[in-house]
Amino acid sequence: MTDLHGYYIEDLSEGMSASIERTVTEADVNTFAEVTGDDNPVHVNAEYAATTMFKQRIAHGMLSAGYISAVLGTKMPGPGAIYVDQQLKFKAPVMIGDTVTTTATILEINARRRRVILKTVCSVADKVVAEGQATLMVDSKG
């Protein structure tokens, strides 16, 4: 793997995994709301969020999905890979100040089609907050 190109499909094997960790800040949540236009008050208004079942502001679920994209686009398969599909289930809220560990693990490789299927998991401590499966198109050396 180089800085400008990630793994080639020939370099990957089932079971390989990569992870990142990110601590969610208030600025992250506010910026995500601004960039996407998702200003749901449960994310951006502390007074409103205090009246919800969460009792405080929560991060956008899609912010966690962005962490999955970061693992896939920068670690494994890495630069050059193309995101084709993502199934995702949100299992628990992510609060401001939580550290999210995001891991992608290769489940299946189809070298002929240049497709890789990965299990994707976001967790806070030992609690899974989002999980799913991604499909990526990965370059071949040939």
C-alpha positions as CSV (number, residue, x, y, z in Angstrom):
1,M,0.0,0.0,0.0
2,T,1.2,3.5,-0.8
3,D,-0.1,6.9,0.2
4,L,-1.7,7.4,-3.2
5,H,-3.1,3.8,-3.6
6,G,-4.4,1.3,-1.2
7,Y,-4.3,-2.4,-1.3
8,Y,-4.8,-4.2,-4.6
9,I,-7.3,-7.1,-4.6
10,E,-4.4,-9.6,-4.9
11,D,-3.0,-8.3,-1.6
12,L,-6.2,-8.8,0.4
13,S,-7.4,-11.9,2.2
14,E,-10.4,-12.9,4.2
15,G,-10.1,-11.9,7.9
16,M,-7.9,-8.8,7.3
17,S,-9.2,-5.8,9.3
18,A,-8.4,-2.2,9.9
19,S,-9.7,0.3,12.5
20,I,-9.7,4.0,13.4
21,E,-10.7,5.8,16.6
22,R,-12.4,9.2,16.7
23,T,-13.7,11.1,19.7
24,V,-16.9,13.0,18.8
25,T,-16.8,16.7,19.6
26,E,-19.5,19.3,19.7
27,A,-17.8,20.9,16.8
28,D,-18.0,17.7,14.8
29,V,-21.8,17.5,15.4
30,N,-22.4,21.1,14.6
31,T,-20.2,21.0,11.4
32,F,-22.0,17.8,10.3
33,A,-25.4,19.5,10.8
34,E,-24.2,22.6,8.9
35,V,-22.7,20.6,6.0
36,T,-25.6,18.2,5.6
37,G,-28.5,20.5,6.6
38,D,-29.6,18.0,9.2
39,D,-30.3,20.3,12.0
40,N,-32.7,18.0,13.9
41,P,-32.8,19.5,17.4
42,V,-31.9,16.2,19.0
43,H,-28.4,16.9,17.5
44,V,-28.1,20.6,17.8
45,N,-30.3,21.9,20.6
46,A,-29.3,20.9,24.2
47,E,-32.6,22.1,25.7
48,Y,-34.7,20.1,23.3
49,A,-32.4,17.0,23.6
50,A,-32.8,17.1,27.4
51,T,-36.5,16.3,26.9
52,T,-35.8,13.2,24.8
53,M,-35.2,9.7,25.8
54,F,-31.4,10.4,25.4
55,K,-31.5,13.3,27.9
56,Q,-28.7,15.0,25.9
57,R,-27.6,15.8,22.4
58,I,-26.6,12.8,20.3
59,A,-24.4,12.6,17.2
60,H,-25.9,12.0,13.8
61,G,-26.0,8.3,13.0
62,M,-24.5,9.1,9.6
63,L,-21.5,10.6,11.3
64,S,-20.6,7.1,12.4
65,A,-21.2,6.0,8.8
66,G,-18.6,8.6,7.8
67,Y,-16.1,6.9,10.1
68,I,-16.8,3.7,8.2
69,S,-16.0,5.5,4.9
70,A,-12.8,6.8,6.5
71,V,-11.6,3.3,7.4
72,L,-12.4,2.0,3.9
73,G,-11.0,4.9,2.0
74,T,-7.8,5.5,4.0
75,K,-6.9,2.2,5.6
76,M,-8.3,-0.9,3.9
77,P,-8.8,-1.4,1.1
78,G,-7.7,2.3,1.0
79,P,-7.2,4.9,-1.7
80,G,-8.4,3.8,-5.1
81,A,-11.2,1.6,-3.8
82,I,-14.7,2.6,-4.8
83,Y,-17.6,2.3,-2.3
84,V,-20.4,0.3,-4.0
85,D,-22.9,-0.5,-1.2
86,Q,-23.4,-0.2,2.5
87,Q,-26.1,-1.8,4.7
88,L,-26.1,-0.3,8.2
89,K,-28.1,-0.7,11.4
90,F,-27.9,1.8,14.1
91,K,-28.0,0.0,17.5
92,A,-27.3,2.7,20.1
93,P,-26.7,6.5,20.3
94,V,-23.3,8.2,20.1
95,M,-23.0,11.0,22.6
96,I,-20.7,14.1,22.3
97,G,-17.4,13.0,24.0
98,D,-17.7,9.3,23.1
99,T,-14.8,7.7,21.4
100,V,-16.0,5.6,18.4
101,T,-13.8,2.7,17.3
102,T,-14.7,1.7,13.7
103,T,-13.5,-1.6,12.3
104,A,-13.8,-3.1,8.9
105,T,-13.1,-6.8,8.4
106,I,-13.0,-8.6,5.1
107,L,-15.6,-11.3,4.8
108,E,-15.4,-12.2,1.1
109,I,-13.3,-11.5,-2.0
110,N,-14.5,-11.9,-5.5
111,A,-11.3,-11.4,-7.6
112,R,-13.1,-11.9,-10.9
113,R,-15.5,-9.0,-10.2
114,R,-12.9,-7.1,-8.2
115,R,-15.4,-6.9,-5.3
116,V,-14.7,-7.1,-1.6
117,I,-17.4,-7.5,1.1
118,L,-16.5,-6.3,4.6
119,K,-18.2,-6.4,8.0
120,T,-18.4,-2.8,9.4
121,V,-18.7,-2.1,13.1
122,C,-18.7,1.1,15.1
123,S,-18.5,0.7,18.9
124,V,-18.1,2.9,21.9
125,A,-16.2,1.0,24.6
126,D,-17.6,-2.6,24.2
127,K,-21.1,-1.4,23.0
128,V,-21.9,-1.7,19.3
129,V,-23.5,1.5,18.1
130,A,-23.7,0.7,14.4
131,E,-23.0,-2.4,12.3
132,G,-23.4,-3.5,8.8
133,Q,-21.8,-4.7,5.6
134,A,-20.0,-2.8,2.8
135,T,-19.1,-3.8,-0.7
136,L,-16.2,-2.1,-2.5
137,M,-14.7,-2.3,-5.9
138,V,-10.9,-2.7,-5.6
139,D,-8.2,-2.3,-8.3
140,S,-6.3,-5.3,-9.7
141,K,-2.6,-5.2,-10.3
142,G,-3.2,-6.8,-13.8
